[in-house]
Amino acid sequence: MSDLTVGQELITGKVTLTRFSLVRYAGASGDFNPIHYRDDVAKSVGLPGVLAHGMLTMGLAVQPVIDWMDGRGEVVEYGVRFTRPVVVDGNGGITVSVSAKVGAIEDDVTRIDLTVSAANQTVLGKSQVRVKLNK
């Protein structure tokens, strides 16, 4: 892992979210806000449709980094800015794309910058994961 360089692409991946994904996440998280499963409610409050839970989006964005580390380190910090909602179509769902690049190497901590998009738009901004890798 010491052979990492700034700008190096580590991983890319895609995850498809469906309404079923949202129901499963709601059950696990206890977040049963109807904007996450009812179009009529989402639209009545000015949203374009049913939205994925923000924490679900955040969690699936970091998962490829966890998989890449494969137990060879730990996440010491993770943060994002929610920039656009992830609207989940009732028929086909939506595909969320994630790419991860080395943003900085500072002593024993590596900053990994994530690009997270859905429907050809970035949905998480300033997505950064700081990891401490085993030597």
C-alpha positions as CSV (number, residue, x, y, z in Angstrom):
1,M,0.0,0.0,0.0
2,S,3.0,2.3,0.3
3,D,3.2,2.5,-3.5
4,L,0.2,4.8,-3.7
5,T,0.6,8.1,-5.5
6,V,-1.5,11.3,-5.5
7,G,-4.0,11.2,-8.4
8,Q,-4.0,7.4,-8.6
9,E,-7.4,5.9,-9.3
10,L,-8.1,3.2,-6.9
11,I,-11.5,1.9,-7.8
12,T,-14.7,2.5,-9.7
13,G,-18.0,0.9,-9.2
14,K,-21.7,1.1,-9.7
15,V,-24.6,0.2,-7.5
16,T,-28.3,0.1,-8.5
17,L,-30.8,1.3,-6.0
18,T,-34.4,0.3,-6.3
19,R,-37.4,1.0,-4.3
20,F,-36.9,-2.3,-2.6
21,S,-33.4,-1.2,-1.6
22,L,-35.0,1.9,0.1
23,V,-37.6,-0.3,2.0
24,R,-34.8,-2.6,3.2
25,Y,-32.8,0.4,4.4
26,A,-35.8,2.0,6.1
27,G,-36.3,-1.2,8.0
28,A,-32.6,-1.3,9.1
29,S,-32.3,2.3,9.9
30,G,-35.8,3.0,11.3
31,D,-36.2,6.0,8.9
32,F,-39.7,5.5,7.5
33,N,-40.1,9.1,6.2
34,P,-42.6,8.6,3.3
35,I,-40.5,10.7,0.9
36,H,-38.4,7.5,0.7
37,Y,-41.2,5.3,-0.7
38,R,-44.2,7.4,-1.7
39,D,-44.2,9.5,-4.9
40,D,-47.3,11.5,-3.9
41,V,-45.8,12.5,-0.5
42,A,-42.4,13.4,-2.1
43,K,-44.1,15.5,-4.8
44,S,-46.4,17.2,-2.3
45,V,-43.4,18.7,-0.5
46,G,-41.8,19.9,-3.7
47,L,-39.4,17.0,-4.4
48,P,-39.1,15.5,-7.9
49,G,-39.9,12.0,-6.6
50,V,-39.0,9.3,-4.1
51,L,-35.5,10.0,-2.8
52,A,-32.8,7.6,-1.5
53,H,-31.9,8.1,2.1
54,G,-28.8,10.4,2.4
55,M,-27.1,8.0,4.8
56,L,-27.7,5.1,2.4
57,T,-26.1,7.1,-0.4
58,M,-23.2,8.0,1.9
59,G,-22.7,4.4,3.0
60,L,-22.8,2.9,-0.4
61,A,-20.3,5.5,-1.6
62,V,-17.7,4.5,1.0
63,Q,-18.2,0.8,0.6
64,P,-15.8,0.3,-2.4
65,V,-13.0,1.9,-0.3
66,I,-13.8,-0.5,2.6
67,D,-13.7,-3.4,0.1
68,W,-10.4,-2.1,-1.4
69,M,-8.8,-1.9,2.0
70,D,-9.7,-5.6,2.6
71,G,-8.8,-5.3,6.3
72,R,-5.5,-3.7,5.6
73,G,-6.4,-0.4,7.4
74,E,-9.1,1.6,8.9
75,V,-11.2,4.6,8.1
76,V,-10.3,7.5,10.5
77,E,-12.6,10.1,9.0
78,Y,-15.3,10.3,6.4
79,G,-17.4,13.3,5.3
80,V,-19.5,14.4,2.4
81,R,-21.7,17.3,1.3
82,F,-25.1,16.4,0.0
83,T,-25.4,18.3,-3.3
84,R,-28.3,16.7,-5.1
85,P,-31.0,14.2,-4.2
86,V,-30.9,10.7,-5.6
87,V,-34.3,10.2,-7.1
88,V,-35.2,6.5,-7.3
89,D,-37.5,5.6,-10.2
90,G,-40.3,3.2,-9.3
91,N,-39.6,0.9,-12.3
92,G,-35.8,0.6,-12.9
93,G,-34.3,2.3,-9.9
94,I,-31.2,4.4,-10.4
95,T,-27.5,3.5,-10.8
96,V,-25.1,5.3,-8.5
97,S,-21.5,5.5,-9.7
98,V,-18.5,5.8,-7.5
99,S,-14.9,6.5,-8.3
100,A,-12.1,6.8,-5.8
101,K,-8.7,8.5,-6.3
102,V,-5.8,9.2,-3.9
103,G,-6.2,12.9,-3.0
104,A,-3.3,13.4,-0.6
105,I,-0.8,11.4,1.4
106,E,-0.1,13.0,4.8
107,D,2.3,11.1,7.0
108,D,0.4,7.8,7.9
109,V,-3.0,9.0,6.6
110,T,-4.2,8.8,3.0
111,R,-7.0,11.0,1.8
112,I,-9.2,9.3,-0.8
113,D,-11.4,11.6,-2.8
114,L,-14.7,10.1,-4.0
115,T,-16.7,11.2,-7.0
116,V,-20.3,10.0,-6.6
117,S,-22.9,10.5,-9.3
118,A,-26.4,9.4,-10.4
119,A,-28.3,10.3,-13.5
120,N,-25.1,12.0,-14.8
121,Q,-25.0,14.5,-12.0
122,T,-22.7,14.6,-8.9
123,V,-24.8,13.8,-5.8
124,L,-22.2,14.1,-3.1
125,G,-19.6,16.9,-3.0
126,K,-16.4,17.1,-1.1
127,S,-16.6,13.4,-0.5
128,Q,-13.4,12.5,1.3
129,V,-12.3,9.4,3.2
130,R,-9.2,9.5,5.4
131,V,-7.7,6.0,5.9
132,K,-4.8,4.8,7.9
133,L,-3.3,1.9,6.1
134,N,-1.3,-0.9,7.7
135,K,2.3,-0.9,6.8
